[in-house]
Amino acid sequence: MEYVTAPDDGVVEDKSHKVKLIYVIVGLIIGYFVGTLIDTFQKPRVGKRKSAESDYTVLGSIPKY
């Protein structure tokens, strides 16, 4: 009696070092741009600084240089 098996149709991954290096470089570039966008939108603008005045009393003063 002979058994017929299905062929192995799995996805073949390319394990070469060039492909992995390209994936790492592309990931670093995308990460850099995402980090730059987040940093750009999170930092306050120089012209739009919030005032640090409050109703609290301070024991002393800070000299401005």
ZIJOWO-V228145 format. One line per field, one symbol per residue. ss: DSSP state (H for helix, E for strand, C for the rest). psi: psi as a letter, one per 20 degrees, with the letter a starting at -180 (. if undefined). burial: 1 if it has 9 or more other C-alpha atoms within 8 Angstrom, else 0. A space follows every 50 residues. Layout:
ss=???
psi=???
burial=???
This chain:
ss=CCCCCCCCCCCCCCCCHHHHHHHHHHHHHHHHHHHHHHHHHHCCCCCCCC CCCCCCCCCCCCCCC
psi=ppppqqqokrpppokqhgghggggghghgghghghggghgihpqqhilqq qjqrjqqpnaqpqp.
burial=00000000000000000011000000000000000000000000000000 000000000000000
